[in-house]
Amino acid sequence: MRENIGNRSFAAWKIVLPAALALVVLAVNGAGAEGLTAQQQLAHDIYKELIEIDTTTATGDTARAAEAMAARLKAAGFAEADLQAFSPAPRKGNLVARLHGSGARKPILLVAHLDVVPASRDDWSVDPFKLTEKDGYFYARGTGDDKYMAASFIANLIRYKNEAYKPDRDIIVALETDEEIFDRDGLGIQWLIKNHRDLIDAEFALNEGGGVGLKDGKPIRNSVQTSEKVALSYQLDVKNKGGHSAVPVKDNAIYRLAEGLVRLSKFSFPPHLNDTTRAFFGRSAQLETGQSGADLRAVASDKPDPSAVSRLSTNPVYNALLRTTCVATMLDGGNAINALPQLASAKVNCRIMPGESVDEIKATLERVLADDQIKVTQLDTPTLSAPSVLNEEIAGAIEKLSREFWPGAIVLPVMSAGATDGSFLRNAGIPTYGHSGMAIDVGESRIHGKDERVPVKSFYQGDEYLYRLVKVLSGGGTK
């Protein structure tokens, strides 16, 4: 484990303090370059620093990123005891920072992950690990997922400190590693929950997972992720004795597996709505007209119309929110071009609706594959967590601020078909809401893709929105 940041030597701090202190002075005394306010300049510089630290799993160093953010906070006047930079393994880092409130209420936890998915310079039009501002956008790997939120939380924590803000509850920021690999080694959020639950225990958490949707530049929705589907993968194997390809036989492992996968491709799990998805479809109906709007309203009713379900299921996004899905994602078979295959394998990734039985998913797969020679093996352990209830305090704060920042946008509870670290927090008893304040045109998101980018305007607007939202939810005032 890397030492607590408070135990680092003075020599190490001499390197980082001057630059960080200069930024704090800038934040207090005046505006930054190119018309930015001092706070915007600070947020930009923290964002740039995080972006330009490689935090990919293969070659990156999230410990370096965690320590860099701890240095920013130390330079801003945070006590060493309130900055905990941990490294549970080489190149793996987590940071927990705390702004103390009056203690009248339980803390709020602000969560963002430091790691990013890989990006190849040959594929991109710009260097993916340099923050590039072009045509009204910030380009770089992690601009949206998730270094925007990490930078904003750190910049705003410094802003609260400079204002001598005394909230009714402690504000905790947790920046963690390995979200992009599902925290498979237990070194990120799971490590913090297991080893330092006291440092991150909170009434609720804000996390990634829900943003602001724009249509032709106009805000139409502000999403709040309250639940996630359960990710679980299976391996399918067919084995037989093989033989020489010059003497083929009917019992071919590849054919058996392929026929089973075709049957799986034609199967749909039954629809299964919950409070979040029912609210999502009902409120989304306000944004649609004609048959689509009617279908959304019908699906949100107590007795969803099967015809409406069928029509909406042709949309992959709606389909993923209506039911459990299982899809083949990898194939492997045979060992020589002139030999009959002795083994054919496939991997199937399932995203299971909250509340459905994991054991029943495997039984369903076996039934649909309809071949007892296709062995189904569960590959991982699911993280089961109940949806977080969107209470009046949180919903009211979001509704109020949405009207100010994005007039006309509806607040939309959503269930993520993907996965975030919110599932681990919910499983640990900390209600978690995915809510970023980042506004992007619907269908524009390039997260995990080529030339990932976010609008420059949305970066600064989102930073201000998160600053305001956390203050509303934390109460209190200046000293």
JOCOR-V203988 format. One record per run of one state. SS is the DSSP state (helix for helix, strand for strand, loop for the rest). FROM is the first residue (numbers start at 1). LEN is the number of residues. If there is no record, write none. Layout:
# JOCOR-V203988
ss=<SS SS>
from=<FROM FROM>
len=<LEN LEN>
This chain:
# JOCOR-V203988
ss=<loop helix loop helix loop helix loop helix loop strand loop helix loop helix strand loop strand loop strand loop strand loop strand loop strand loop helix loop strand loop strand loop helix loop helix loop helix loop strand loop strand loop strand loop strand loop strand helix loop helix loop helix loop helix loop helix loop helix loop strand loop strand loop strand loop helix loop strand loop helix loop strand loop helix loop strand loop strand loop strand helix loop strand loop>
from=<1 5 8 10 30 33 36 38 52 56 57 62 76 80 83 90 92 100 108 114 116 117 132 135 137 140 147 163 165 167 171 177 179 182 189 196 197 201 204 208 212 216 218 229 230 240 243 245 248 253 266 275 288 290 301 306 313 316 323 325 334 339 341 343 353 358 370 375 379 392 406 410 417 422 428 431 435 439 442 453 456 475 477 479>
len=<4 3 2 20 3 3 2 14 4 1 5 14 4 3 7 2 8 8 6 2 1 15 3 2 3 7 16 2 2 4 6 2 3 7 7 1 4 3 4 4 4 2 11 1 10 3 2 3 5 13 9 13 2 11 5 7 3 7 2 9 5 2 2 10 5 12 5 4 13 14 4 7 5 6 3 4 4 3 11 3 19 2 2 1>
